[in-house]
Amino acid sequence: MTCPYLSYRQSDGDHAFDTERAYCEVVDEFVSPMRADVCNDRHEFHHENDCEFYDEAESD
């Protein structure tokens, strides 16, 4: 399961990108591919355990 706060966008409103980029709705910004690995539970990561942004959003 991927993080429910992760989406992929092809623009930032002002600029269009060649490929979609990972966007975190908790911090309201694009995130690095390495951060997206955590969001997508890749490489033995799990967003519920390894992401401080997810913890923050769920505790609110």
PDB file of N, CA, C and O in Angstrom:
ATOM      1  N   MET A   1       0.842  -1.175   0.000  1.00  0.00           N
ATOM      2  CA  MET A   1       0.000   0.000   0.000  1.00  0.00           C
ATOM      3  C   MET A   1       0.889   1.241   0.000  1.00  0.00           C
ATOM      4  O   MET A   1       1.858   1.307   0.757  1.00  0.00           O
ATOM      5  N   THR A   2       0.582   2.185  -0.808  1.00  0.00           N
ATOM      6  CA  THR A   2       1.331   3.439  -0.812  1.00  0.00           C
ATOM      7  C   THR A   2       0.688   4.435   0.148  1.00  0.00           C
ATOM      8  O   THR A   2      -0.458   4.271   0.569  1.00  0.00           O
ATOM      9  N   CYS A   3       1.434   5.442   0.473  1.00  0.00           N
ATOM     10  CA  CYS A   3       0.946   6.478   1.372  1.00  0.00           C
ATOM     11  C   CYS A   3      -0.243   7.208   0.735  1.00  0.00           C
ATOM     12  O   CYS A   3      -0.178   7.581  -0.436  1.00  0.00           O
ATOM     13  N   PRO A   4      -1.311   7.411   1.482  1.00  0.00           N
ATOM     14  CA  PRO A   4      -2.474   8.107   0.928  1.00  0.00           C
ATOM     15  C   PRO A   4      -2.221   9.595   0.675  1.00  0.00           C
ATOM     16  O   PRO A   4      -3.021  10.249   0.006  1.00  0.00           O
ATOM     17  N   TYR A   5      -1.126  10.133   1.197  1.00  0.00           N
ATOM     18  CA  TYR A   5      -0.811  11.540   1.011  1.00  0.00           C
ATOM     19  C   TYR A   5       0.129  11.785  -0.171  1.00  0.00           C
ATOM     20  O   TYR A   5       0.504  12.926  -0.440  1.00  0.00           O
ATOM     21  N   LEU A   6       0.506  10.725  -0.871  1.00  0.00           N
ATOM     22  CA  LEU A   6       1.400  10.843  -2.022  1.00  0.00           C
ATOM     23  C   LEU A   6       0.599  10.880  -3.307  1.00  0.00           C
ATOM     24  O   LEU A   6      -0.315  10.081  -3.511  1.00  0.00           O
ATOM     25  N   SER A   7       0.953  11.817  -4.168  1.00  0.00           N
ATOM     26  CA  SER A   7       0.364  11.849  -5.504  1.00  0.00           C
ATOM     27  C   SER A   7       1.480  12.169  -6.490  1.00  0.00           C
ATOM     28  O   SER A   7       2.579  12.565  -6.101  1.00  0.00           O
ATOM     29  N   TYR A   8       1.185  11.994  -7.741  1.00  0.00           N
ATOM     30  CA  TYR A   8       2.159  12.311  -8.793  1.00  0.00           C
ATOM     31  C   TYR A   8       1.553  13.382  -9.680  1.00  0.00           C
ATOM     32  O   TYR A   8       0.405  13.280 -10.112  1.00  0.00           O
ATOM     33  N   ARG A   9       2.343  14.405  -9.940  1.00  0.00           N
ATOM     34  CA  ARG A   9       1.856  15.536 -10.726  1.00  0.00           C
ATOM     35  C   ARG A   9       2.823  15.819 -11.879  1.00  0.00           C
ATOM     36  O   ARG A   9       4.033  15.614 -11.783  1.00  0.00           O
ATOM     37  N   GLN A  10       2.232  16.295 -12.965  1.00  0.00           N
ATOM     38  CA  GLN A  10       3.033  16.602 -14.132  1.00  0.00           C
ATOM     39  C   GLN A  10       3.293  18.101 -14.291  1.00  0.00           C
ATOM     40  O   GLN A  10       3.900  18.529 -15.273  1.00  0.00           O
ATOM     41  N   SER A  11       2.833  18.895 -13.323  1.00  0.00           N
ATOM     42  CA  SER A  11       3.123  20.327 -13.334  1.00  0.00           C
ATOM     43  C   SER A  11       3.029  20.869 -11.920  1.00  0.00           C
ATOM     44  O   SER A  11       2.475  20.233 -11.023  1.00  0.00           O
ATOM     45  N   ASP A  12       3.586  22.062 -11.743  1.00  0.00           N
ATOM     46  CA  ASP A  12       3.489  22.724 -10.441  1.00  0.00           C
ATOM     47  C   ASP A  12       2.568  23.937 -10.505  1.00  0.00           C
ATOM     48  O   ASP A  12       2.577  24.785  -9.613  1.00  0.00           O
ATOM     49  N   GLY A  13       1.783  24.008 -11.557  1.00  0.00           N
ATOM     50  CA  GLY A  13       0.894  25.134 -11.752  1.00  0.00           C
ATOM     51  C   GLY A  13       1.474  26.163 -12.696  1.00  0.00           C
ATOM     52  O   GLY A  13       0.744  26.782 -13.471  1.00  0.00           O
ATOM     53  N   ASP A  14       2.783  26.352 -12.638  1.00  0.00           N
ATOM     54  CA  ASP A  14       3.464  27.305 -13.513  1.00  0.00           C
ATOM     55  C   ASP A  14       4.273  26.615 -14.607  1.00  0.00           C
ATOM     56  O   ASP A  14       4.404  27.135 -15.715  1.00  0.00           O
ATOM     57  N   HIS A  15       4.813  25.445 -14.288  1.00  0.00           N
ATOM     58  CA  HIS A  15       5.691  24.734 -15.211  1.00  0.00           C
ATOM     59  C   HIS A  15       5.212  23.300 -15.406  1.00  0.00           C
ATOM     60  O   HIS A  15       4.762  22.655 -14.458  1.00  0.00           O
ATOM     61  N   ALA A  16       5.309  22.808 -16.623  1.00  0.00           N
ATOM     62  CA  ALA A  16       4.992  21.419 -16.923  1.00  0.00           C
ATOM     63  C   ALA A  16       6.291  20.614 -16.933  1.00  0.00           C
ATOM     64  O   ALA A  16       7.331  21.110 -17.365  1.00  0.00           O
ATOM     65  N   PHE A  17       6.225  19.374 -16.455  1.00  0.00           N
ATOM     66  CA  PHE A  17       7.385  18.498 -16.411  1.00  0.00           C
ATOM     67  C   PHE A  17       7.263  17.427 -17.486  1.00  0.00           C
ATOM     68  O   PHE A  17       6.163  17.102 -17.934  1.00  0.00           O
ATOM     69  N   ASP A  18       8.400  16.886 -17.893  1.00  0.00           N
ATOM     70  CA  ASP A  18       8.398  15.798 -18.871  1.00  0.00           C
ATOM     71  C   ASP A  18       7.813  14.516 -18.281  1.00  0.00           C
ATOM     72  O   ASP A  18       7.153  13.748 -18.980  1.00  0.00           O
ATOM     73  N   THR A  19       8.058  14.292 -17.001  1.00  0.00           N
ATOM     74  CA  THR A  19       7.540  13.112 -16.308  1.00  0.00           C
ATOM     75  C   THR A  19       6.869  13.555 -15.014  1.00  0.00           C
ATOM     76  O   THR A  19       7.138  14.641 -14.498  1.00  0.00           O
ATOM     77  N   GLU A  20       6.005  12.711 -14.505  1.00  0.00           N
ATOM     78  CA  GLU A  20       5.329  13.024 -13.254  1.00  0.00           C
ATOM     79  C   GLU A  20       6.325  13.025 -12.100  1.00  0.00           C
ATOM     80  O   GLU A  20       7.292  12.263 -12.101  1.00  0.00           O
ATOM     81  N   ARG A  21       6.083  13.875 -11.130  1.00  0.00           N
ATOM     82  CA  ARG A  21       6.936  13.969  -9.944  1.00  0.00           C
ATOM     83  C   ARG A  21       6.116  13.701  -8.698  1.00  0.00           C
ATOM     84  O   ARG A  21       4.925  14.004  -8.630  1.00  0.00           O
ATOM     85  N   ALA A  22       6.791  13.124  -7.716  1.00  0.00           N
ATOM     86  CA  ALA A  22       6.136  12.784  -6.453  1.00  0.00           C
ATOM     87  C   ALA A  22       5.824  14.052  -5.663  1.00  0.00           C
ATOM     88  O   ALA A  22       6.670  14.935  -5.526  1.00  0.00           O
ATOM     89  N   TYR A  23       4.603  14.128  -5.147  1.00  0.00           N
ATOM     90  CA  TYR A  23       4.145  15.290  -4.393  1.00  0.00           C
ATOM     91  C   TYR A  23       3.543  14.816  -3.070  1.00  0.00           C
ATOM     92  O   TYR A  23       2.668  13.950  -3.049  1.00  0.00           O
ATOM     93  N   CYS A  24       4.019  15.387  -1.980  1.00  0.00           N
ATOM     94  CA  CYS A  24       3.502  15.054  -0.651  1.00  0.00           C
ATOM     95  C   CYS A  24       2.474  16.098  -0.246  1.00  0.00           C
ATOM     96  O   CYS A  24       2.789  17.285  -0.153  1.00  0.00           O
ATOM     97  N   GLU A  25       1.263  15.662  -0.008  1.00  0.00           N
ATOM     98  CA  GLU A  25       0.193  16.582   0.358  1.00  0.00           C
ATOM     99  C   GLU A  25       0.294  17.045   1.809  1.00  0.00           C
ATOM    100  O   GLU A  25      -0.323  18.045   2.177  1.00  0.00           O
ATOM    101  N   VAL A  26       1.053  16.342   2.634  1.00  0.00           N
ATOM    102  CA  VAL A  26       1.220  16.757   4.023  1.00  0.00           C
ATOM    103  C   VAL A  26       2.099  18.001   4.098  1.00  0.00           C
ATOM    104  O   VAL A  26       1.753  18.966   4.780  1.00  0.00           O
ATOM    105  N   VAL A  27       3.227  17.982   3.406  1.00  0.00           N
ATOM    106  CA  VAL A  27       4.137  19.130   3.441  1.00  0.00           C
ATOM    107  C   VAL A  27       3.872  20.093   2.292  1.00  0.00           C
ATOM    108  O   VAL A  27       4.493  21.152   2.200  1.00  0.00           O
ATOM    109  N   ASP A  28       2.948  19.718   1.421  1.00  0.00           N
ATOM    110  CA  ASP A  28       2.512  20.563   0.311  1.00  0.00           C
ATOM    111  C   ASP A  28       3.682  20.956  -0.602  1.00  0.00           C
ATOM    112  O   ASP A  28       3.850  22.121  -0.965  1.00  0.00           O
ATOM    113  N   GLU A  29       4.488  19.938  -0.960  1.00  0.00           N
ATOM    114  CA  GLU A  29       5.605  20.185  -1.864  1.00  0.00           C
ATOM    115  C   GLU A  29       6.039  18.893  -2.557  1.00  0.00           C
ATOM    116  O   GLU A  29       5.701  17.790  -2.127  1.00  0.00           O
ATOM    117  N   PHE A  30       6.783  19.061  -3.622  1.00  0.00           N
ATOM    118  CA  PHE A  30       7.348  17.922  -4.318  1.00  0.00           C
ATOM    119  C   PHE A  30       8.451  17.319  -3.453  1.00  0.00           C
ATOM    120  O   PHE A  30       9.167  18.036  -2.754  1.00  0.00           O
ATOM    121  N   VAL A  31       8.579  16.005  -3.507  1.00  0.00           N
ATOM    122  CA  VAL A  31       9.591  15.319  -2.708  1.00  0.00           C
ATOM    123  C   VAL A  31      10.556  14.575  -3.614  1.00  0.00           C
ATOM    124  O   VAL A  31      10.257  14.300  -4.776  1.00  0.00           O
ATOM    125  N   SER A  32      11.695  14.261  -3.073  1.00  0.00           N
ATOM    126  CA  SER A  32      12.745  13.587  -3.827  1.00  0.00           C
ATOM    127  C   SER A  32      12.329  12.149  -4.156  1.00  0.00           C
ATOM    128  O   SER A  32      11.455  11.587  -3.497  1.00  0.00           O
ATOM    129  N   PRO A  33      12.945  11.571  -5.157  1.00  0.00           N
ATOM    130  CA  PRO A  33      12.667  10.160  -5.468  1.00  0.00           C
ATOM    131  C   PRO A  33      12.974   9.237  -4.277  1.00  0.00           C
ATOM    132  O   PRO A  33      12.293   8.231  -4.076  1.00  0.00           O
ATOM    133  N   MET A  34      13.992   9.581  -3.501  1.00  0.00           N
ATOM    134  CA  MET A  34      14.303   8.754  -2.330  1.00  0.00           C
ATOM    135  C   MET A  34      13.174   8.826  -1.298  1.00  0.00           C
ATOM    136  O   MET A  34      12.836   7.815  -0.682  1.00  0.00           O
ATOM    137  N   ARG A  35      12.601   9.989  -1.110  1.00  0.00           N
ATOM    138  CA  ARG A  35      11.463  10.132  -0.197  1.00  0.00           C
ATOM    139  C   ARG A  35      10.265   9.362  -0.735  1.00  0.00           C
ATOM    140  O   ARG A  35       9.528   8.738   0.028  1.00  0.00           O
ATOM    141  N   ALA A  36      10.073   9.404  -2.044  1.00  0.00           N
ATOM    142  CA  ALA A  36       8.968   8.679  -2.666  1.00  0.00           C
ATOM    143  C   ALA A  36       9.118   7.174  -2.475  1.00  0.00           C
ATOM    144  O   ALA A  36       8.117   6.461  -2.413  1.00  0.00           O
ATOM    145  N   ASP A  37      10.351   6.678  -2.382  1.00  0.00           N
ATOM    146  CA  ASP A  37      10.561   5.256  -2.094  1.00  0.00           C
ATOM    147  C   ASP A  37       9.948   4.885  -0.749  1.00  0.00           C
ATOM    148  O   ASP A  37       9.351   3.818  -0.608  1.00  0.00           O
ATOM    149  N   VAL A  38      10.095   5.762   0.236  1.00  0.00           N
ATOM    150  CA  VAL A  38       9.487   5.528   1.547  1.00  0.00           C
ATOM    151  C   VAL A  38       7.964   5.543   1.405  1.00  0.00           C
ATOM    152  O   VAL A  38       7.278   4.679   1.950  1.00  0.00           O
ATOM    153  N   CYS A  39       7.444   6.520   0.676  1.00  0.00           N
ATOM    154  CA  CYS A  39       5.994   6.654   0.479  1.00  0.00           C
ATOM    155  C   CYS A  39       5.394   5.436  -0.238  1.00  0.00           C
ATOM    156  O   CYS A  39       4.251   5.054   0.012  1.00  0.00           O
ATOM    157  N   ASN A  40       6.175   4.848  -1.117  1.00  0.00           N
ATOM    158  CA  ASN A  40       5.707   3.696  -1.898  1.00  0.00           C
ATOM    159  C   ASN A  40       6.090   2.356  -1.269  1.00  0.00           C
ATOM    160  O   ASN A  40       5.928   1.307  -1.893  1.00  0.00           O
ATOM    161  N   ASP A  41       6.592   2.390  -0.047  1.00  0.00           N
ATOM    162  CA  ASP A  41       6.975   1.184   0.694  1.00  0.00           C
ATOM    163  C   ASP A  41       7.987   0.324  -0.063  1.00  0.00           C
ATOM    164  O   ASP A  41       7.893  -0.904  -0.062  1.00  0.00           O
ATOM    165  N   ARG A  42       8.939   0.966  -0.698  1.00  0.00           N
ATOM    166  CA  ARG A  42       9.996   0.248  -1.422  1.00  0.00           C
ATOM    167  C   ARG A  42      11.206   0.047  -0.518  1.00  0.00           C
ATOM    168  O   ARG A  42      11.377   0.746   0.481  1.00  0.00           O
ATOM    169  N   HIS A  43      12.041  -0.918  -0.887  1.00  0.00           N
ATOM    170  CA  HIS A  43      13.331  -1.159  -0.223  1.00  0.00           C
ATOM    171  C   HIS A  43      13.179  -1.368   1.279  1.00  0.00           C
ATOM    172  O   HIS A  43      13.953  -0.833   2.073  1.00  0.00           O
ATOM    173  N   GLU A  44      12.193  -2.136   1.652  1.00  0.00           N
ATOM    174  CA  GLU A  44      11.923  -2.482   3.052  1.00  0.00           C
ATOM    175  C   GLU A  44      11.495  -1.298   3.916  1.00  0.00           C
ATOM    176  O   GLU A  44      11.508  -1.399   5.143  1.00  0.00           O
ATOM    177  N   PHE A  45      11.120  -0.183   3.302  1.00  0.00           N
ATOM    178  CA  PHE A  45      10.538   0.935   4.035  1.00  0.00           C
ATOM    179  C   PHE A  45       9.034   0.738   4.141  1.00  0.00           C
ATOM    180  O   PHE A  45       8.437   0.019   3.340  1.00  0.00           O
ATOM    181  N   HIS A  46       8.440   1.363   5.105  1.00  0.00           N
ATOM    182  CA  HIS A  46       6.990   1.366   5.251  1.00  0.00           C
ATOM    183  C   HIS A  46       6.585   2.756   5.718  1.00  0.00           C
ATOM    184  O   HIS A  46       7.025   3.221   6.769  1.00  0.00           O
ATOM    185  N   HIS A  47       5.741   3.414   4.929  1.00  0.00           N
ATOM    186  CA  HIS A  47       5.420   4.814   5.219  1.00  0.00           C
ATOM    187  C   HIS A  47       4.856   5.029   6.619  1.00  0.00           C
ATOM    188  O   HIS A  47       5.107   6.074   7.221  1.00  0.00           O
ATOM    189  N   GLU A  48       4.105   4.077   7.150  1.00  0.00           N
ATOM    190  CA  GLU A  48       3.528   4.252   8.482  1.00  0.00           C
ATOM    191  C   GLU A  48       4.594   4.231   9.575  1.00  0.00           C
ATOM    192  O   GLU A  48       4.411   4.835  10.631  1.00  0.00           O
ATOM    193  N   ASN A  49       5.703   3.540   9.328  1.00  0.00           N
ATOM    194  CA  ASN A  49       6.764   3.429  10.332  1.00  0.00           C
ATOM    195  C   ASN A  49       7.950   4.354  10.071  1.00  0.00           C
ATOM    196  O   ASN A  49       8.621   4.773  11.015  1.00  0.00           O
ATOM    197  N   ASP A  50       8.214   4.675   8.825  1.00  0.00           N
ATOM    198  CA  ASP A  50       9.453   5.352   8.454  1.00  0.00           C
ATOM    199  C   ASP A  50       9.299   6.802   8.016  1.00  0.00           C
ATOM    200  O   ASP A  50      10.300   7.444   7.698  1.00  0.00           O
ATOM    201  N   CYS A  51       8.097   7.334   7.987  1.00  0.00           N
ATOM    202  CA  CYS A  51       7.915   8.702   7.504  1.00  0.00           C
ATOM    203  C   CYS A  51       7.360   9.612   8.604  1.00  0.00           C
ATOM    204  O   CYS A  51       6.254   9.411   9.106  1.00  0.00           O
ATOM    205  N   GLU A  52       8.156  10.605   8.958  1.00  0.00           N
ATOM    206  CA  GLU A  52       7.719  11.541  10.002  1.00  0.00           C
ATOM    207  C   GLU A  52       6.565  12.418   9.528  1.00  0.00           C
ATOM    208  O   GLU A  52       5.764  12.877  10.342  1.00  0.00           O
ATOM    209  N   PHE A  53       6.471  12.655   8.224  1.00  0.00           N
ATOM    210  CA  PHE A  53       5.360  13.462   7.695  1.00  0.00           C
ATOM    211  C   PHE A  53       4.032  12.722   7.860  1.00  0.00           C
ATOM    212  O   PHE A  53       3.021  13.326   8.219  1.00  0.00           O
ATOM    213  N   TYR A  54       4.039  11.422   7.598  1.00  0.00           N
ATOM    214  CA  TYR A  54       2.829  10.613   7.753  1.00  0.00           C
ATOM    215  C   TYR A  54       2.391  10.611   9.217  1.00  0.00           C
ATOM    216  O   TYR A  54       1.211  10.786   9.521  1.00  0.00           O
ATOM    217  N   ASP A  55       3.349  10.412  10.117  1.00  0.00           N
ATOM    218  CA  ASP A  55       3.026  10.423  11.551  1.00  0.00           C
ATOM    219  C   ASP A  55       2.371  11.736  11.962  1.00  0.00           C
ATOM    220  O   ASP A  55       1.387  11.753  12.702  1.00  0.00           O
ATOM    221  N   GLU A  56       2.933  12.829  11.470  1.00  0.00           N
ATOM    222  CA  GLU A  56       2.408  14.157  11.788  1.00  0.00           C
ATOM    223  C   GLU A  56       0.953  14.311  11.290  1.00  0.00           C
ATOM    224  O   GLU A  56       0.095  14.817  12.012  1.00  0.00           O
ATOM    225  N   ALA A  57       0.700  13.877  10.078  1.00  0.00           N
ATOM    226  CA  ALA A  57      -0.635  14.011   9.488  1.00  0.00           C
ATOM    227  C   ALA A  57      -1.657  13.139  10.212  1.00  0.00           C
ATOM    228  O   ALA A  57      -2.799  13.552  10.417  1.00  0.00           O
ATOM    229  N   GLU A  58      -1.252  11.958  10.590  1.00  0.00           N
ATOM    230  CA  GLU A  58      -2.178  11.038  11.249  1.00  0.00           C
ATOM    231  C   GLU A  58      -2.448  11.423  12.701  1.00  0.00           C
ATOM    232  O   GLU A  58      -3.498  11.080  13.245  1.00  0.00           O
ATOM    233  N   SER A  59      -1.522  12.124  13.325  1.00  0.00           N
ATOM    234  CA  SER A  59      -1.723  12.507  14.721  1.00  0.00           C
ATOM    235  C   SER A  59      -2.613  13.746  14.866  1.00  0.00           C
ATOM    236  O   SER A  59      -3.110  14.038  15.954  1.00  0.00           O
ATOM    237  N   ASP A  60      -2.806  14.469  13.760  1.00  0.00           N
ATOM    238  CA  ASP A  60      -3.663  15.679  13.810  1.00  0.00           C
ATOM    239  C   ASP A  60      -5.127  15.349  13.921  1.00  0.00           C
ATOM    240  O   ASP A  60      -5.961  16.253  13.973  1.00  0.00           O
TER     241      ASP A  60
END
